[in-house]
Structures are given as C-alpha cells and as structure tokens.
Amino acid sequence: MKKRVIIYLCGMIILTLGVSLNTKTSLGVTPIIAPPFAVSEISHANFGNVVLVCYSIFLLLEMIIHWLDKEVEHKQLAADLLQLPVCILFSRLMNIYSSILPDFAAEYKGMFIGTTAGRIMIVILAVILTGVGAAMTLNMRLVPNTADGLVQALSDFTHCEIGTVRNLFDLTCVLLALAISLISVRKVIGIGIGTLIAALGAGRVIAAYHMVLNKFKSGL
C-alpha cells in the first residue's frame, strides 16, 4: 500500500508539471484546464484557486450523478469526498509550478525555445509528462483525479463508452472556455495548437505507457 501511495503521489507531481508546462507555452492549455485558465486570465485571480473551485464543481457534479444513479450505492458518496484532498493538492502544485516555470514566449524571446517550433517541442514534452503522470495515478487505483472521476460517473450513468465521454467532456471544456473568453473580452484565451496536441496526445501516451509496462512485466 505504501508503495502504491508513493507512486500515486509521484504521478500527481508529474501530471501537474505536464499540465503547468502546457500553460506556459502560450500555445493553448489542456482542455480540462481551459475554463479555469480563461477565468483566471480575465479576472486576474490566482490560477490554482480557480482550478480548485472548478474541480470542486466537478466533484459536486460527480456526487449528484452518483446520487441519481440507481446502480451506485450511496456509500460511494463518502468515497467521492476523498477526491477533495486530491483537488487541493493538484491546485497547490499548479500554483507552485506557475510561480517557478518561465513564460517561454516572453522570457526566451529571440531564442529557439521561445519560437513557435521550440514551444511546440515543450508542448510535446508536457503531453508526455501529463500522460505518464495520469497513467501512474490511474494504475494505483486509489483516488481518481476529479475530472477522471466525473468522466467515469458520466460514462456509468449514460452507459456510453468512456473514451467517447472523455472526448465530449474535453470538447465541452474547450467550448466553455471559448464562450467565457469571447463574451468577456472578445478574444480567445488559452485555446490553441497546444490544446489540440494535448487533447489528441495524452490518451496515446497513456496507451503507450501501459504497453511498455505490460512488456516489462511479461519480461520479468
């Protein structure tokens, strides 16, 4: 159990680093982070605090779905509450990374790492870290990330394939971020090529991680 907790926490640290790197490229953030990022940029509120509020809303929606789902025992609601400390940890790590990671476009202007090509490479690295971190936390089967928990609850409630639900959930987050930014400041905030790469790439990284892990286990 102790080993699983350590791997879970390491996965959370890696996952959050990947998500944070994505936000620092100025090429677009990951789909799920898009709404709180737009709100934070427009209101100048603390990014991690807005993420915490957003994830708390996700948790509330998940608990409502579990309450309505007749196939889910109500004791699951108590288990859902365990996700709240994970929300807090995730948001605090986001704040730490946001304070120490550079704005690559602004701080490395005139250098390759500050160019579009350089920042796309950082996005790819960020997606790899996000996928590996997500796979590590999911494999430990402890407490799911709140967004993953909500997607799973929606999939169970609607009896729809989880991959399809995840894609629709990501799309909803992107559309919500677009609506927030266009209505508030009449320009797109946080959505770009980095968002597309993150949406398409994270799932492939998770699949590759599992393939490598299974080959490693079979070779033991």
C-alpha positions in Angstrom: 0.0 0.0 0.0 2.8 2.4 0.9 4.5 1.8 -2.5 1.2 2.5 -4.3 0.8 5.8 -2.4 4.3 6.9 -3.3 3.8 6.0 -7.0 0.4 7.8 -6.9 2.0 11.0 -5.4 4.8 10.9 -7.9 2.3 10.5 -10.7 0.4 13.5 -9.4 3.6 15.6 -9.3 4.5 14.6 -12.9 0.9 15.1 -14.1 0.7 18.6 -12.7 4.1 19.5 -14.1 2.9 18.5 -17.6 -0.3 20.5 -17.3 1.6 23.5 -16.0 4.2 23.4 -18.8 1.4 23.4 -21.3 0.0 26.7 -19.8 3.4 28.4 -20.0 3.9 27.9 -23.8 1.2 30.4 -24.8 0.1 27.9 -27.4 -3.0 26.8 -25.6 -3.7 24.8 -22.4 -5.1 21.3 -21.8 -8.8 21.1 -22.5 -9.9 20.4 -18.9 -7.8 23.3 -17.6 -9.1 25.7 -20.3 -12.2 27.1 -18.4 -10.3 28.0 -15.1 -7.4 29.3 -17.1 -9.7 31.7 -19.0 -11.4 32.8 -15.8 -8.0 33.4 -14.1 -6.6 35.4 -17.0 -9.7 37.6 -17.3 -10.2 38.2 -13.6 -6.5 38.1 -12.6 -7.5 35.7 -9.9 -5.0 33.1 -8.5 -4.8 30.3 -11.1 -4.6 27.5 -8.6 -7.5 28.8 -6.6 -9.7 29.0 -9.7 -8.6 25.4 -10.6 -9.7 24.4 -7.0 -13.1 26.0 -7.5 -13.5 24.3 -10.9 -12.5 20.9 -9.7 -14.8 21.3 -6.6 -17.7 21.9 -9.1 -16.6 18.7 -11.0 -16.7 16.8 -7.7 -20.2 18.1 -6.8 -21.5 17.1 -10.2 -19.9 13.7 -9.8 -21.7 13.2 -6.4 -25.0 14.3 -7.9 -24.7 11.8 -10.7 -23.8 9.0 -8.2 -26.8 10.1 -6.1 -29.1 9.8 -9.2 -27.6 6.6 -10.4 -29.7 3.7 -9.0 -26.8 1.3 -9.7 -24.4 3.1 -7.4 -24.6 2.6 -3.7 -24.9 5.8 -1.7 -21.8 4.9 0.3 -19.9 5.9 -2.8 -20.7 9.5 -2.0 -18.4 9.2 1.1 -15.7 7.7 -1.1 -16.1 10.6 -3.6 -15.3 13.1 -0.8 -11.7 11.6 -0.7 -11.2 13.4 -4.0 -11.3 16.8 -2.3 -7.8 16.5 -0.8 -6.6 15.5 -4.3 -8.2 18.7 -5.7 -6.4 20.7 -3.1 -3.0 19.0 -3.8 -3.5 19.4 -7.5 -4.3 23.1 -7.3 -1.4 23.9 -4.8 1.0 22.1 -7.1 -0.3 24.2 -10.0 0.5 27.4 -8.0 4.0 26.2 -7.2 4.8 25.3 -10.9 3.1 28.5 -12.1 5.5 30.5 -9.9 8.7 28.8 -10.9 8.2 27.9 -14.6 9.0 30.7 -17.1 6.7 32.2 -19.7 8.7 30.7 -22.7 7.4 33.1 -25.3 8.2 36.3 -23.3 11.3 35.3 -21.3 13.1 33.4 -24.2 12.2 35.8 -27.0 14.9 35.7 -29.6 16.0 32.1 -28.6 14.9 28.9 -30.2 13.0 27.8 -27.1 10.9 31.0 -27.4 9.9 30.4 -31.0 6.8 28.6 -32.1 8.7 25.5 -33.0 10.6 25.5 -29.7 7.4 25.9 -27.7 5.7 23.1 -29.7 8.5 20.8 -28.5 7.8 21.9 -25.0 4.1 21.1 -25.5 5.0 17.6 -26.7 7.1 17.2 -23.6 4.3 18.5 -21.5 1.8 16.0 -23.1 4.2 13.1 -22.4 4.5 14.1 -18.8 0.8 14.6 -18.5 0.1 11.1 -20.0 2.7 9.4 -17.9 1.5 11.1 -14.7 -2.1 10.3 -15.4 -1.3 6.6 -16.1 0.7 6.3 -12.9 -2.1 7.7 -10.8 -4.8 5.7 -12.5 -2.9 2.4 -12.3 -2.7 2.7 -8.5 -6.5 2.6 -8.3 -6.6 4.8 -5.2 -8.4 8.2 -5.5 -9.1 9.3 -9.1 -8.4 12.8 -10.3 -11.7 14.6 -10.0 -12.1 15.2 -13.8 -11.5 11.5 -14.4 -14.0 10.6 -11.7 -16.6 12.8 -13.3 -16.0 11.3 -16.7 -16.3 7.8 -15.2 -19.5 8.7 -13.4 -21.0 10.1 -16.7 -19.9 7.0 -18.6 -21.5 4.7 -16.0 -24.7 6.8 -15.8 -25.3 7.1 -19.5 -23.8 3.6 -20.4 -21.7 5.4 -23.0 -18.1 4.3 -23.9 -15.7 6.1 -21.6 -13.4 7.3 -24.5 -16.4 8.9 -26.1 -17.5 10.6 -22.9 -13.9 11.9 -22.3 -13.8 13.4 -25.8 -17.2 15.1 -25.3 -16.1 16.3 -21.9 -12.9 17.8 -23.3 -14.9 19.4 -26.1 -17.4 20.9 -23.6 -14.5 22.4 -21.6 -13.0 24.0 -24.7 -16.3 25.4 -25.8 -17.0 26.7 -22.3 -13.5 28.4 -22.3 -14.2 29.9 -25.7 -17.6 31.2 -24.5 -16.1 32.7 -21.3 -13.3 34.5 -23.2 -15.3 35.7 -26.2 -18.1 37.0 -24.1 -15.8 38.7 -21.5 -13.0 40.1 -23.6 -14.0 39.3 -27.2 -10.8 37.3 -27.9 -9.8 33.7 -27.5 -7.8 32.9 -24.3 -6.0 29.6 -23.6 -7.1 27.7 -26.8 -4.6 26.9 -29.5 -2.4 24.3 -31.1 -1.2 23.2 -27.7 -4.8 22.4 -26.7 -5.2 20.2 -29.8 -1.9 18.4 -29.2 -2.8 17.8 -25.6 -6.3 16.5 -26.5 -5.0 14.1 -29.1 -1.7 13.1 -27.5 -2.4 12.4 -23.8 -4.5 9.3 -24.5 -1.9 7.9 -26.8 0.8 8.5 -24.2 -1.3 6.6 -21.6 -1.8 3.7 -24.0 2.0 3.6 -24.8 2.8 3.7 -21.1 0.6 0.7 -20.5 2.1 -1.2 -23.4 5.6 -0.6 -22.2 4.7 -1.5 -18.6 3.0 -4.8 -19.8 6.0 -5.7 -21.8 8.3 -5.0 -18.8 6.1 -7.1 -16.6 6.0 -10.0 -19.1 9.8 -9.9 -19.3 10.3 -10.4 -15.6 
